[in-house]
Amino acid sequence: MSDNEIIIEKLLEQRDLNLSMLKNLDFELMMDPTEKEIVNIKKLQIATIDELKKIEQEISFLTSKKS
């Protein structure tokens, strides 16, 4: 396994963790949170989505380099 393949594998794992976090945050929003909790959850969602975008870009870059 090359270095790029290992890095891609780690990025995919991180992506999966972030997707799982988004599911959990959505679930928390259904649990009747306070206004302050809603604001914090929304901030976490935005940060997690931004992180997912970065991970996807990095995966795309590494896979295009392989070709």
Secondary structure, 3 states (H helix, E strand, C coil): CCHHHHHHHHHHHHHHHHHHHHHHHHHHHCCCCCHHHHHHHHHHHHHHHHHHHHHHHHHHHHHHHHC
